Amino acid sequence: MKLIISIPVCFLAFIINAQNSLPELLQHYNTKNIPYMTVQELAMPKTEIILFDTREENEFKISHLKNAILVGYDQFSMDSVFNKVPNKNEKIVVYCSIGIRSEIIAYKLKKAGYKHVFNLYGGIFEWKNNNFPVYNSIGKETDSIHVFSAKWSKWLKNGHKVF
């Protein structure tokens, strides 16, 4: 049984390490059924944008984008989202560490009828890699980023890596 579980985990680790660039990684995992928004586009919004952080609470507490709303991934609830944002015409940008979990949540939002949903290209890692600010649980700017795991940490080039 351990061998059966070990093979897919080892294969996933090989795929992650085999990717030489963020575009290759996202090309491999994402379906592109949700449009991307670049960190530069998000940094200069022309309209009001709602930010959803699709990481877990322990990641969010270390750092998140200013004014982001934690919606999570493992415990994601469409009812909770609807209570926070009942207007399905709002412009919503979702993010996670690099943009894989967030695409899955963004697709759920789209299927639920939200019309203007974008996935932040490269997630909070790309945001921080471009020297944009992130904030901790008490609203103070920080350089710390939760990197999810040692394997994913290679995609964060700027900031203090927290495991």
GUSELO-635241 format. One line per field, with one value per residue (C-alpha): residue number from 1; residue in one letter; x, y, z. Coordinates in steps of 0.5 Angstrom, whole numbers, plus 500, padded with zeros to 3 digits. Example, Ala and Ser with C-alpha at 12.3 -4.5 7.8 and 13.67 -1.06 7.14 Angstrom:
resi <- c(1 / 2)
resn <- c(a / s)
xx <- c(525 / 527)
yy <- c(491 / 498)
zz <- c(516 / 514)
% end
This chain:
resi <- c(1 / 2 / 3 / 4 / 5 / 6 / 7 / 8 / 9 / 10 / 11 / 12 / 13 / 14 / 15 / 16 / 17 / 18 / 19 / 20 / 21 / 22 / 23 / 24 / 25 / 26 / 27 / 28 / 29 / 30 / 31 / 32 / 33 / 34 / 35 / 36 / 37 / 38 / 39 / 40 / 41 / 42 / 43 / 44 / 45 / 46 / 47 / 48 / 49 / 50 / 51 / 52 / 53 / 54 / 55 / 56 / 57 / 58 / 59 / 60 / 61 / 62 / 63 / 64 / 65 / 66 / 67 / 68 / 69 / 70 / 71 / 72 / 73 / 74 / 75 / 76 / 77 / 78 / 79 / 80 / 81 / 82 / 83 / 84 / 85 / 86 / 87 / 88 / 89 / 90 / 91 / 92 / 93 / 94 / 95 / 96 / 97 / 98 / 99 / 100 / 101 / 102 / 103 / 104 / 105 / 106 / 107 / 108 / 109 / 110 / 111 / 112 / 113 / 114 / 115 / 116 / 117 / 118 / 119 / 120 / 121 / 122 / 123 / 124 / 125 / 126 / 127 / 128 / 129 / 130 / 131 / 132 / 133 / 134 / 135 / 136 / 137 / 138 / 139 / 140 / 141 / 142 / 143 / 144 / 145 / 146 / 147 / 148 / 149 / 150 / 151 / 152 / 153 / 154 / 155 / 156 / 157 / 158 / 159 / 160 / 161 / 162 / 163)
resn <- c(m / k / l / i / i / s / i / p / v / c / f / l / a / f / i / i / n / a / q / n / s / l / p / e / l / l / q / h / y / n / t / k / n / i / p / y / m / t / v / q / e / l / a / m / p / k / t / e / i / i / l / f / d / t / r / e / e / n / e / f / k / i / s / h / l / k / n / a / i / l / v / g / y / d / q / f / s / m / d / s / v / f / n / k / v / p / n / k / n / e / k / i / v / v / y / c / s / i / g / i / r / s / e / i / i / a / y / k / l / k / k / a / g / y / k / h / v / f / n / l / y / g / g / i / f / e / w / k / n / n / n / f / p / v / y / n / s / i / g / k / e / t / d / s / i / h / v / f / s / a / k / w / s / k / w / l / k / n / g / h / k / v / f)
xx <- c(500 / 506 / 509 / 502 / 502 / 509 / 509 / 504 / 508 / 515 / 512 / 509 / 515 / 519 / 514 / 515 / 523 / 523 / 519 / 525 / 520 / 514 / 510 / 512 / 509 / 503 / 502 / 503 / 498 / 493 / 487 / 487 / 479 / 480 / 484 / 490 / 491 / 499 / 501 / 503 / 496 / 493 / 498 / 495 / 487 / 483 / 477 / 475 / 477 / 476 / 482 / 480 / 486 / 485 / 491 / 490 / 489 / 496 / 499 / 495 / 497 / 504 / 502 / 497 / 496 / 493 / 485 / 485 / 479 / 481 / 477 / 481 / 482 / 481 / 475 / 473 / 465 / 461 / 456 / 461 / 463 / 456 / 455 / 461 / 460 / 453 / 454 / 456 / 458 / 464 / 471 / 474 / 482 / 484 / 491 / 495 / 502 / 503 / 496 / 494 / 490 / 487 / 485 / 481 / 477 / 476 / 473 / 468 / 466 / 465 / 461 / 457 / 455 / 461 / 462 / 469 / 474 / 481 / 487 / 493 / 499 / 504 / 500 / 503 / 510 / 510 / 507 / 513 / 518 / 516 / 517 / 510 / 508 / 505 / 502 / 502 / 496 / 496 / 496 / 504 / 508 / 512 / 518 / 515 / 512 / 509 / 512 / 508 / 513 / 521 / 519 / 515 / 520 / 524 / 519 / 520 / 526 / 524 / 522 / 523 / 521 / 517 / 515)
yy <- c(500 / 505 / 503 / 505 / 512 / 513 / 513 / 518 / 523 / 522 / 523 / 530 / 532 / 530 / 534 / 540 / 540 / 539 / 545 / 550 / 557 / 559 / 559 / 552 / 550 / 554 / 551 / 544 / 545 / 550 / 549 / 557 / 557 / 563 / 569 / 571 / 578 / 580 / 583 / 589 / 590 / 589 / 594 / 599 / 598 / 602 / 600 / 597 / 589 / 584 / 580 / 573 / 569 / 561 / 559 / 556 / 560 / 559 / 561 / 568 / 569 / 570 / 574 / 576 / 582 / 588 / 588 / 580 / 576 / 569 / 564 / 558 / 552 / 546 / 549 / 553 / 554 / 558 / 560 / 564 / 567 / 569 / 572 / 576 / 578 / 577 / 581 / 577 / 582 / 585 / 584 / 579 / 577 / 570 / 568 / 563 / 561 / 561 / 560 / 553 / 553 / 559 / 557 / 551 / 556 / 561 / 556 / 554 / 562 / 562 / 556 / 559 / 565 / 570 / 574 / 577 / 573 / 573 / 569 / 572 / 570 / 567 / 568 / 572 / 569 / 573 / 579 / 579 / 577 / 584 / 587 / 589 / 589 / 584 / 584 / 580 / 578 / 585 / 589 / 590 / 590 / 584 / 580 / 573 / 569 / 562 / 558 / 551 / 547 / 546 / 544 / 550 / 555 / 555 / 560 / 565 / 569 / 575 / 575 / 571 / 564 / 561 / 553)
zz <- c(500 / 502 / 495 / 491 / 495 / 494 / 487 / 485 / 491 / 488 / 481 / 483 / 486 / 480 / 476 / 480 / 480 / 473 / 471 / 470 / 470 / 473 / 466 / 465 / 472 / 471 / 464 / 467 / 472 / 470 / 465 / 463 / 464 / 468 / 465 / 469 / 472 / 473 / 479 / 475 / 473 / 480 / 483 / 479 / 479 / 475 / 479 / 485 / 486 / 491 / 493 / 495 / 499 / 497 / 501 / 508 / 515 / 517 / 511 / 511 / 518 / 516 / 510 / 505 / 500 / 503 / 504 / 502 / 504 / 507 / 503 / 504 / 500 / 504 / 507 / 502 / 502 / 497 / 502 / 505 / 499 / 497 / 504 / 503 / 496 / 494 / 488 / 482 / 478 / 482 / 480 / 484 / 484 / 487 / 489 / 493 / 493 / 485 / 482 / 482 / 488 / 486 / 479 / 482 / 487 / 481 / 477 / 482 / 483 / 475 / 475 / 481 / 477 / 478 / 472 / 473 / 476 / 475 / 477 / 480 / 475 / 480 / 486 / 492 / 491 / 484 / 488 / 493 / 488 / 484 / 491 / 492 / 500 / 504 / 511 / 517 / 521 / 525 / 519 / 519 / 513 / 513 / 509 / 511 / 506 / 508 / 502 / 503 / 503 / 501 / 494 / 493 / 496 / 490 / 486 / 492 / 490 / 495 / 502 / 508 / 507 / 512 / 513)
% end
